Amino acid sequence: MKKLLSLALTLCVLPLSTFAETNALIEVKLFKTWVIAGEHSFCNLAIQNTGTNPILLFEDAVAFNAGQFAMRVLNKSNYSGGDRTVSLYRSYAWDNPFFQLSPGETHVYEGRRFLVNAPFTGEKFVVSVYLNNGFWLDSEPLTVNGVVPDSEEHVVTITTVNDPHDLVAVTYKNERWLYTRLGGYYFSICPLSLTNKIRVEPHDGRRLHKIWDGDKSMIYHLGQGLLTEAPDENNVFGKWTRERKQRAEADNAEVRRKKVEGAK
């Protein structure tokens, strides 16, 4: 089985014997290997079709997130969870087109972070892709470390038409991350410098806010939970997605070229 490693944590998947020709390598990019209590961290993924049949995936990242992407926890040698994904799959399939991921090719989703509610106590979990009829493609088991942070600094409270959102800077060892805190839940945004003062100001009077990490500025979309503009050292999600997509496109072009040559 192939294995890929990335800076933080990248893991891959398995073939399932029941559907021997429908296999995939799921490369999961977790952007840090620790979580604090109440944290919903995020990931992105690259899906490579390593079987001989095309794989049907939602074209839209939002539809994929709702109807095919899931995090499932290992429970007595079986993975549990993903029930909501299964129930939403058919409803999203009514309105959202699929595309065929051809054998040998790789797909990377853009414009969407995939939230992972990783178990704080270190249980094994997988990132799964649902293909209908009870069939999942699973990553190899993943774990993250649940930690008590060294410090938490309140940065600003953003008031919306719904609930107020606190932006907080959390430091653990030699890392400092910006989070949105909503009640007792934390949603990671991006890494920060260890010592710079963090400032936040409205950018468009609605969902966009400008975040200053010292003299570096970022634009944060509260509704999407994404940085729309930022230096690569802060926008780790955008940097990985851009570079991994470029590599996938180059690899896919080579796969197609070889198929054309093989057909001659």
N, C-alpha and C positions, 0 to 999 in steps of 0.2 A: 504494500500500500504506500502511495506517495505521501510525503509529509512536507509541509511548508512551514517555515518559521518567519515571523516578523518581529518588529522591535518590541512590542509588548507581549502579544500572545496570538498566535495564529495556528488554527488547528483544522483538521480535515476529516473527510468522511469515508464511509464504509459502503461496500456493496451489499445489497440485500439479495439473498439467494432466491426468494420467491419470485422476484422480478429481475432475473439475471441480466437482462439487457437494458435495464433502467437504473443507471448508477450515476453518481455525481461526486465530485470533490468539492466540498464546501470549505472555503478558506475564510475563517472568522477572524476579524480584527477587533480585539478588545483594546481600548486605548489606555487602560491602566489595569493593573492586576490586583487592586485592593478596592474595597468598598467600605463606607461607613454605614452605621445603622440607618435604615430608612432610605438608602440610596437606590435610585434607578439609574444604572450606568447605561452606556450605549455602545453599539458596535456597528460595523459595516461588514459586508461579506462579498466574496466573489464565488460564483457558482460555475464550476466547469463540468460539462457533460462528458463523463468518462464511459458511458454506455454506448450502445449501438442504436437506440431509439431516440428520437427527439424528446425533449422535456418541455412541457407547457408551463410557462411562467406568465404572470400578469405583466403587461407592459408598464403600467403605472406603479410607481414605488409605494404610493399610499395604499392601493389595492393589494399589492404584494404583502405589505406590512400587516394588513387586516386579515387577509384570506389565505396566506401561505406561510408567513413567517411566524415562528413560535419558539419560546424557550421552554424546555421540558426538563424536569428534575428526575434523577435516577431514584427509583423507589422499589426496593426488593427485586433488583435485576431487570426491572422494566421502567421505561420512561413514562412519567405521568404529566399531564398538562396538555395544553393546546386545544382543549375542548372548544374554546371560543373561536379559535381559528377555523376549526372544522365546521362550526355552525355558520360562520360568516362566508366560508368559501363559496357556497352556491349562490348566496345573495349577491356577492360581488361579481360572480361570474356572469350574472344576467346583464350587467351594465358595463363591464370592463373587458376590453379585448386581451387575449393572450398572444404571446409570440412563441415560436418554436425555437428553443435553444438546440442547435444541431450538435450531433456527436463531435466531440473534440473541441467545441467552442466554449468560451467563458463569458459570463455576463456580470457586470457591476452596476448596481443601482446608484443613481445620483439624486440629490435633492431631498433626501430623507434619512434621518437617523433611526436606527432600530434599537428600541429600548430593551434592556435586559435587566430584569429584577433578579439579579444573581443572589443565591442564598448566602446570607451573612455568615452562617455557621459553617460554610465550606463544603456543603454537599455537592456532589457532582451533578452537572447539568449538561444539556446539549442544546445547540441551536439547530432547529429543524425546519425543513421546507416541506409543506404539505402538497401532495399531488393528486388528491381526491381518492375516494373509495378506500379510505383508511390507510393509504400508503404514504409513509414519511421517508424523507432522506434526512439522516441525522449526522451531525458532526461527531467527532470523537469527544469523549467526556472532557469537560472544562471545569475548572474551579477558580475561584478568586478568594483572596484573604479578607475576612472581616476584621476591621481595625478600629481602634479608638483614636481619633485624630489628636494631634498635638495642640491644635488651636483652631478656633472658628471665629472669624471676624465678620460682623455685619457691615455690608457695604452700602446698601440702599434698599428702600421699600418701593416697589412699583405698584401703583394702584390701578387696577383695571375695572371694567364693568362687572367683573365677577369677584374673585378673591384677590386680596393683596399678595404680591409675590415678593419675597425677600431674596436679594442677591447676597450671598455670603462667600467669603474666601476661606477655604479649609486647607490647613497645612498638615501634612503627614510626612515625617522624615525630611527628605530633600525635595518634596513635591508640594506644590500649592495649586489648588484647583478652584475655579469659580463654579458655584452652584446656584440654581434657583431652588429656594426652599418654599414649599407650600404645605403649611401645617407641619406634620412630622415627616414629610417626604422630601427627598433631595434629588434633584435632577442635574447631573453634571453638564457643564457647558464647555469648558476649555481649561488647559493649564495656564498658569500665570507665572510671572517671575516671582522669586522668593521674597524680594524686599520692596518692590515698587508700590507706591500708593495707588489704589484702584479707585477710579472715579467713574460715575455713570451719569449721563444726561439724556433727556429725550431727544430723539433725532427727527421724528416726523409727527410727534404729538399723539401717536397711536401705538403701534406694536413695535416700532423700531427704536432702539436705544444705542447711543454711542458709549462704548466702554473704553476708558483710557487705562492702559497698563504702563505707568510712567509716561513716556512720550509716544508710545505705540497705541494706535487707535483701532477699534474694532466696531463693526455694526452688528448688533444682536437682534434677531427677530424673536420676540417673546412667544408668539403663537406657535412657530415652528420649532423653537428651541435650538435654532441654528445660527451660527455666525455667517452673515452674508458677505462680509468683507473683513479680512484680518490677515496679519502676517502668518506665514506657515508655522512658526513656532507656537502660535496660539491656536490656529485653525488646523489642528491635527487631523480632524475628520476630513476637511476639504482637501488637504494635501494628500492624504492616503488615497482618497477616492479618485482624485485627478490622476495621480501617478499609476494607480492600479488599473484604472480604465484605459489609460494609454497603452499599458503593457498588454492588457487583454485584447485591445483592438489590433495591435501588432501580431499577437499570437493567432488571433482569429484569421487575419489576412493570410498568414502562413498555412494554417489548416486548410483554408479554401483553395489556396494555390496548389497544395499537394493533392487535394481531391480532384481538381481540374486535370492535373497532370496524370493522375491515376486513371482517369476516365478516358484518356486518349488511346 
